Every structure is written in structure tokens, then in C-alpha cells.
Amino acid sequence: MAASPFSDDATHPLRELLREGRFRAVVEYFEQEAGVELGSRPDAQLLAATAATRLGDLALATTLATAALRRFRARGDADGQMRAYNLLGAVHFERGRLREAEAYFGEALDLACRLDDSLLAGHAFNNLGSVIGLRGRPGEAVGLYRGALSSYQRAGDRRGTAQTYHNLGLAFRQMAEWQEADKAVTQAVRHAEFVGEASLMALTFTGRAELRIDQGDIAVAGQELSRASLLAQRAGDAIGAAEVRRISALLALKQGDADLAAAEAEAARATAESHESALLLAECAALCALAHRAGGRPAEAERRRDEALAGFAALGAARLAERFEAEWSA
């Protein structure tokens, strides 16, 4: 923290805090120094935008990343533009703006290939896979995720590798390929633990817990969720903590505790709404609907059902809507 904001290494404190997973400290340090040189540097803006994204502050992330992209374009910095495009794609994806997200990820991938940047290519492949997977084409998503893993392997990046294995686990779960899903989540946790970042470990433990619920291993799922909750809280990761509560609601519903399921799902839904996380909001609304109906609250159930279906439709997530309708009908 001793580096001068006017030095050539002014962004070093931000990079170190980001590497340590101290995302709130990144934003606070950037805001503290924003009145001097650091605040007008696009590389610093992008680092702060990355931290804001991890904290779930998508409005701040959008503002900072857009400002950074504008400055990178003005100076003709292709590398900076590539990184800004990728982050803006991630933010738009989280907010449910899939058309914009896909366009940004495509721009990032084009530049990554032109600049021979394996790390950013990995990010773009991984992120495009998430868009395709949400649109109900998990087989195509798997191909993109494998491309991401190859790129991350060349770049030696374990964080991206962990995220991609997590996403592979989701895709294989969609296709009911349980053995492949189990292999993927195991690898996701292994790489996340090597990195040691709390929010990343929370993500992978949550993914493994959801798979365990699908497999009927309720006790192990509960243990995974307890660990994930502590890690998400330690990281100050609001979206990650809400995802833990969503899966906790699913677990409670499987155990027949409709009231606890509704309370957890509603709490997660409120966080998703306040942070503009469109997919999480729709998924939480779906769980709220199922929990309220199981708890004998039909009016609340129907209201959340309508909200979930509207959310899935806006995202183009037809497969998720079909799965929810099947659960509702059952």
C-alpha cells in the first residue's frame, strides 16, 4: 500500500489486493485515490470494475469498465480494450443482457486471437460457453469450455481453470451426465483450493453441493454449503452468498422444510434483485414459488411463478423454464 499513486507502479496495490481476493478493499482504495492520477487511469478503473463485479456491485462495475473502455479506445490500446470488452460482457451477462454480453465476449475473443493472448481467450471461451449454455445448448457449451481449458493450460491460469470446470459441471448436470459432472466439480474444487481465493472456493463448493443434492447425497451437500457460506461471507461476496442461500433453499425443500426453503429463497431473491443479477433472480423466484406452494401459500406461489417464468423468458433460458414447469407440475 506504500506505492505512490503518481508512480509508474501506481496500480500495484490494486493488483495485489485483487490477487488476494480482497475485493472491497480494491474498491475502497480506488475511491480513496480517485481524485488524483489513479482515478483517471483506465487500467486502475478496470481493476476496480473487476472487484466491483466480484462484489456484485454491477452498476459501479458498468460505469468503471465503460469509462476504461472509452479511454483504451482513445489511446488505441488493443490489450486494454480486450480486457474491458470481456469484463463488460461478464457484467451484461449477470444483468441478463445476453445479446450485449455475447457481442462483448465476441469482441474480446477476436482481439485475444489477434494478440495471441491465451489467458483472455480462455476467459472469452468460458464466458461464451455460459451464454450458449443458458440458451439451452449445453453440448455446444461443453466445446467452448474445453477450448477455455486449453487456453488456460497454455496460460498457466488456475483461477480460470477452476471457473471453467465449475461451468462444465453445470453443463454436464443439464445433460444428466452425472459421472462427467462429478469429475468436473472435483477438478473445480481442487484448482480453487490451490488458488486459495475465498470467493472462488465458495463458488466451487456451492456447485458441488448442488450436484450432491441432485444425486441424493443430502448430508454431504449440507456440509459443502456450510463451508461455502463461510467463504462467501469472508470474501464479502454478496452474489456468492445469495447463491449459497439459493442452494440451501433447494436442500431444505428436498428435506421437506417448506418454511425454511421459502425464507432462504426469498432472502437470496432479495439480494439478486438489489444487485441486478437476472439469472439468480429468476432461479430464486422459481424456488420461492415451489417453497410457497409446498408451505400452503398459493397466492405467493403463483406470484413468484409468474416472475420466474418472465425472468427465464427474458433471458432466453427455455430449458430452465421447462425444468421449472416440470417441477411445478409434479
C-alpha positions as CSV (number, residue, x, y, z in Angstrom):
1,M,0.0,0.0,0.0
2,A,3.0,2.3,0.1
3,A,3.2,2.9,-3.7
4,S,2.6,6.4,-4.7
5,P,-0.4,6.9,-6.9
6,F,1.7,9.1,-9.2
7,S,4.4,6.4,-9.7
8,D,4.6,4.1,-12.8
9,D,3.6,1.3,-10.5
10,A,0.5,3.1,-9.1
11,T,-1.8,0.2,-9.7
12,H,0.4,-2.3,-7.8
13,P,-1.7,-2.0,-4.6
14,L,-4.9,-2.7,-6.5
15,R,-3.4,-5.7,-8.3
16,E,-2.2,-7.2,-5.0
17,L,-5.5,-6.7,-3.3
18,L,-7.3,-8.2,-6.2
19,R,-4.9,-11.2,-6.3
20,E,-5.6,-11.7,-2.6
21,G,-9.4,-11.7,-3.2
22,R,-9.9,-8.5,-1.1
23,F,-12.4,-7.0,-3.5
24,R,-14.0,-4.5,-1.2
25,A,-10.5,-3.2,-0.3
26,V,-9.8,-2.7,-4.0
27,V,-12.9,-0.5,-4.5
28,E,-12.2,1.5,-1.3
29,Y,-8.5,2.1,-2.3
30,F,-9.5,3.2,-5.8
31,E,-12.2,5.5,-4.5
32,Q,-9.8,6.9,-1.9
33,E,-7.2,7.7,-4.7
34,A,-9.8,8.6,-7.4
35,G,-9.1,12.4,-7.0
36,V,-5.5,12.0,-8.2
37,E,-3.9,10.3,-11.1
38,L,-5.1,6.9,-10.3
39,G,-8.8,7.8,-10.8
40,S,-8.2,8.7,-14.5
41,R,-6.1,5.7,-15.4
42,P,-8.1,3.1,-17.4
43,D,-6.1,0.2,-16.0
44,A,-7.0,1.2,-12.5
45,Q,-10.6,1.7,-13.5
46,L,-10.7,-1.8,-14.9
47,L,-9.2,-3.3,-11.8
48,A,-11.8,-1.5,-9.6
49,A,-14.5,-2.6,-12.0
50,T,-13.3,-6.2,-11.7
51,A,-13.5,-6.0,-7.9
52,A,-16.9,-4.4,-8.1
53,T,-18.2,-7.3,-10.3
54,R,-16.9,-9.8,-7.7
55,L,-18.8,-7.9,-5.0
56,G,-22.0,-7.9,-7.0
57,D,-22.0,-4.1,-7.5
58,L,-22.8,-4.3,-11.2
59,A,-23.8,-0.7,-11.6
60,L,-20.4,0.5,-10.4
61,A,-18.7,-2.2,-12.5
62,T,-20.5,-1.0,-15.6
63,T,-19.6,2.6,-15.0
64,L,-16.0,2.0,-14.4
65,A,-15.5,-0.6,-17.2
66,T,-17.3,1.6,-19.7
67,A,-15.1,4.6,-18.8
68,A,-12.0,2.4,-19.0
69,L,-13.0,1.1,-22.5
70,R,-13.5,4.7,-23.7
71,R,-10.0,5.7,-22.6
72,F,-8.4,2.5,-24.0
73,R,-10.0,3.2,-27.4
74,A,-8.8,6.8,-27.3
75,R,-5.2,5.7,-26.8
76,G,-5.5,2.8,-29.3
77,D,-4.7,0.2,-26.6
78,A,-5.9,-3.1,-28.0
79,D,-4.9,-5.1,-25.0
80,G,-6.9,-2.8,-22.7
81,Q,-9.9,-2.8,-25.0
82,M,-9.8,-6.6,-25.0
83,R,-9.9,-6.8,-21.2
84,A,-12.6,-4.2,-20.9
85,Y,-14.8,-5.9,-23.5
86,N,-14.5,-9.2,-21.6
87,L,-15.5,-7.6,-18.3
88,L,-18.4,-5.7,-19.8
89,G,-19.6,-8.9,-21.3
90,A,-19.5,-10.5,-17.9
91,V,-21.4,-7.7,-16.3
92,H,-24.1,-7.7,-19.0
93,F,-24.4,-11.4,-18.7
94,E,-25.0,-11.1,-15.0
95,R,-27.6,-8.4,-15.6
96,G,-29.4,-10.7,-18.1
97,R,-28.5,-8.7,-21.2
98,L,-27.3,-11.7,-23.2
99,R,-27.2,-10.1,-26.7
100,E,-24.9,-7.4,-25.4
101,A,-22.9,-9.9,-23.4
102,E,-22.3,-12.1,-26.5
103,A,-21.2,-9.1,-28.6
104,Y,-18.7,-8.0,-26.0
105,F,-17.3,-11.5,-25.5
106,G,-17.0,-11.9,-29.3
107,E,-15.0,-8.7,-29.5
108,A,-12.8,-9.9,-26.6
109,L,-12.2,-13.2,-28.3
110,D,-11.3,-11.6,-31.7
111,L,-8.8,-9.4,-30.0
112,A,-7.4,-12.2,-27.9
113,C,-6.8,-14.3,-31.0
114,R,-5.2,-11.4,-32.8
115,L,-2.9,-10.6,-29.9
116,D,-2.2,-14.3,-29.2
117,D,-3.4,-13.8,-25.6
118,S,-4.2,-17.3,-24.2
119,L,-5.5,-16.0,-20.9
120,L,-8.1,-13.7,-22.4
121,A,-9.0,-16.3,-25.0
122,G,-9.7,-18.6,-22.1
123,H,-12.0,-16.0,-20.4
124,A,-13.8,-15.3,-23.7
125,F,-14.3,-19.1,-24.5
126,N,-15.5,-19.7,-20.9
127,N,-17.9,-16.7,-21.0
128,L,-19.3,-17.5,-24.4
129,G,-19.9,-21.1,-23.2
130,S,-22.0,-19.7,-20.3
131,V,-24.2,-17.7,-22.8
132,I,-24.7,-20.7,-25.0
133,G,-25.4,-23.0,-22.0
134,L,-28.0,-20.6,-20.7
135,R,-29.8,-20.6,-24.0
136,G,-30.2,-24.4,-23.6
137,R,-27.3,-25.8,-25.8
138,P,-25.1,-27.5,-23.2
139,G,-23.4,-29.7,-25.7
140,E,-22.1,-26.6,-27.6
141,A,-21.2,-25.0,-24.3
142,V,-19.0,-28.0,-23.4
143,G,-17.0,-27.5,-26.6
144,L,-16.4,-23.9,-25.7
145,Y,-15.4,-24.8,-22.1
146,R,-12.9,-27.3,-23.5
147,G,-11.4,-24.5,-25.6
148,A,-11.2,-22.4,-22.4
149,L,-9.4,-25.1,-20.5
150,S,-6.8,-25.5,-23.3
151,S,-6.2,-21.7,-23.3
152,Y,-5.9,-21.6,-19.5
153,Q,-3.5,-24.5,-19.6
154,R,-1.3,-22.6,-22.0
155,A,-1.5,-19.5,-19.8
156,G,-1.0,-21.5,-16.6
157,D,-4.1,-19.9,-15.0
158,R,-5.7,-22.0,-12.3
159,R,-8.4,-19.4,-11.4
160,G,-9.9,-19.6,-14.9
161,T,-9.4,-23.4,-14.9
162,A,-11.4,-23.7,-11.7
163,Q,-14.2,-21.5,-13.0
164,T,-14.4,-23.4,-16.3
165,Y,-14.5,-26.8,-14.5
166,H,-17.4,-25.4,-12.4
167,N,-19.2,-24.4,-15.6
168,L,-18.5,-27.8,-17.1
169,G,-20.1,-29.4,-14.1
170,L,-23.3,-27.3,-14.7
171,A,-23.4,-28.3,-18.4
172,F,-23.0,-32.0,-17.6
173,R,-25.7,-31.7,-15.0
174,Q,-28.0,-30.2,-17.6
175,M,-27.3,-33.3,-19.8
176,A,-27.7,-35.7,-16.8
177,E,-24.1,-36.9,-17.4
178,W,-23.5,-37.5,-13.7
179,Q,-20.1,-39.1,-13.9
180,E,-18.7,-36.3,-16.0
181,A,-20.3,-33.7,-13.8
182,D,-18.7,-35.3,-10.8
183,K,-15.3,-35.3,-12.4
184,A,-15.7,-31.6,-13.3
185,V,-16.8,-30.3,-9.9
186,T,-14.0,-32.3,-8.3
187,Q,-11.5,-30.6,-10.5
188,A,-13.1,-27.2,-9.9
189,V,-12.7,-27.6,-6.1
190,R,-9.1,-28.9,-6.5
191,H,-8.0,-25.9,-8.6
192,A,-9.9,-23.4,-6.4
193,E,-8.3,-24.7,-3.3
194,F,-4.9,-24.3,-4.9
195,V,-5.6,-20.7,-5.7
196,G,-6.9,-20.1,-2.2
197,E,-9.3,-17.3,-3.0
198,A,-12.3,-17.4,-0.7
199,S,-15.0,-16.4,-3.3
200,L,-13.7,-18.9,-5.9
201,M,-13.7,-21.7,-3.3
202,A,-17.3,-20.7,-2.3
203,L,-18.4,-20.9,-5.9
204,T,-16.9,-24.4,-6.5
205,F,-18.2,-25.8,-3.1
206,T,-21.7,-24.5,-4.0
207,G,-21.5,-26.2,-7.4
208,R,-20.5,-29.4,-5.8
209,A,-23.3,-29.1,-3.2
210,E,-25.9,-28.7,-5.9
211,L,-24.7,-31.8,-7.7
212,R,-24.8,-33.8,-4.4
213,I,-28.4,-32.7,-4.0
214,D,-29.2,-34.0,-7.5
215,Q,-27.5,-37.2,-6.6
216,G,-29.5,-37.5,-3.3
217,D,-26.5,-37.1,-1.0
218,I,-28.2,-34.6,1.3
219,A,-25.8,-34.8,4.3
220,V,-22.7,-34.1,2.2
221,A,-24.5,-31.3,0.4
222,G,-25.2,-29.6,3.7
223,Q,-21.5,-29.8,4.7
224,E,-20.5,-28.3,1.4
225,L,-22.9,-25.4,1.8
226,S,-21.7,-24.6,5.3
227,R,-18.2,-24.2,4.1
228,A,-19.3,-22.2,1.0
229,S,-21.3,-19.8,3.2
230,L,-18.4,-19.0,5.5
231,L,-16.1,-18.5,2.5
232,A,-18.6,-16.2,0.7
233,Q,-19.0,-14.1,3.8
234,R,-15.3,-13.9,4.3
235,A,-14.9,-12.6,0.8
236,G,-17.7,-10.1,1.1
237,D,-19.2,-11.8,-2.0
238,A,-22.9,-10.8,-1.9
239,I,-23.9,-12.7,-5.0
240,G,-21.9,-15.8,-3.9
241,A,-23.6,-15.7,-0.5
242,A,-27.0,-15.4,-2.2
243,E,-26.2,-18.4,-4.4
244,V,-25.4,-20.4,-1.3
245,R,-28.8,-19.4,0.2
246,R,-30.5,-20.5,-3.1
247,I,-29.0,-23.9,-2.9
248,S,-29.7,-24.1,0.8
249,A,-33.4,-23.4,0.0
250,L,-33.3,-26.3,-2.5
251,L,-31.8,-28.5,0.2
252,A,-34.5,-27.5,2.7
253,L,-37.2,-28.2,0.1
254,K,-35.8,-31.7,-0.5
255,Q,-35.8,-32.3,3.2
256,G,-39.5,-31.2,3.4
257,D,-38.9,-28.0,5.3
258,A,-41.0,-25.6,3.1
259,D,-40.9,-22.7,5.5
260,L,-37.1,-22.7,5.8
261,A,-36.9,-23.1,2.0
262,A,-39.1,-20.1,1.4
263,A,-37.1,-18.0,3.9
264,E,-33.8,-18.8,2.3
265,A,-35.1,-18.4,-1.3
266,E,-36.7,-15.1,-0.5
267,A,-33.5,-13.8,1.1
268,A,-31.5,-14.9,-1.9
269,R,-34.0,-13.4,-4.3
270,A,-33.8,-10.0,-2.5
271,T,-30.1,-9.9,-2.9
272,A,-30.3,-10.9,-6.5
273,E,-32.8,-8.1,-7.1
274,S,-30.8,-5.5,-5.4
275,H,-27.7,-6.4,-7.3
276,E,-29.5,-6.8,-10.7
277,S,-28.4,-10.4,-11.1
278,A,-31.0,-11.5,-13.6
279,L,-30.4,-15.3,-13.7
280,L,-30.1,-15.6,-10.0
281,L,-33.3,-13.6,-9.6
282,A,-35.2,-15.9,-11.9
283,E,-33.8,-19.1,-10.3
284,C,-34.6,-17.8,-6.8
285,A,-38.2,-16.8,-7.8
286,A,-38.7,-20.3,-9.1
287,L,-37.6,-21.8,-5.8
288,C,-39.7,-19.3,-3.9
289,A,-42.8,-20.5,-5.9
290,L,-42.1,-24.1,-5.2
291,A,-41.5,-23.5,-1.5
292,H,-44.5,-21.2,-1.0
293,R,-46.8,-23.8,-2.7
294,A,-45.4,-26.6,-0.5
295,G,-46.0,-24.4,2.5
296,G,-49.6,-23.8,1.6
297,R,-49.3,-20.2,0.3
298,P,-50.8,-20.4,-3.2
299,A,-51.1,-16.7,-3.9
300,E,-47.4,-16.1,-3.1
301,A,-46.5,-19.2,-5.1
302,E,-48.3,-18.0,-8.2
303,R,-46.8,-14.5,-8.0
304,R,-43.3,-15.9,-7.8
305,R,-44.1,-18.5,-10.5
306,D,-45.1,-15.7,-12.9
307,E,-41.9,-13.8,-12.0
308,A,-39.7,-16.8,-12.6
309,L,-41.2,-17.6,-16.0
310,A,-41.0,-13.9,-17.1
311,G,-37.3,-13.9,-16.0
312,F,-36.4,-17.1,-17.8
313,A,-38.2,-15.8,-21.0
314,A,-36.3,-12.5,-20.9
315,L,-33.0,-14.5,-20.6
316,G,-34.0,-16.9,-23.4
317,A,-33.5,-19.7,-20.9
318,A,-36.1,-22.0,-22.3
319,R,-34.6,-25.2,-20.8
320,L,-34.6,-23.7,-17.3
321,A,-38.2,-22.7,-17.8
322,E,-39.2,-26.2,-18.9
323,R,-37.4,-27.8,-16.0
324,F,-39.2,-25.4,-13.6
325,E,-42.6,-26.1,-15.2
326,A,-41.9,-29.8,-14.9
327,E,-41.2,-29.4,-11.2
328,W,-44.2,-27.2,-10.7
329,S,-46.5,-29.8,-12.5
330,A,-45.0,-32.6,-10.4
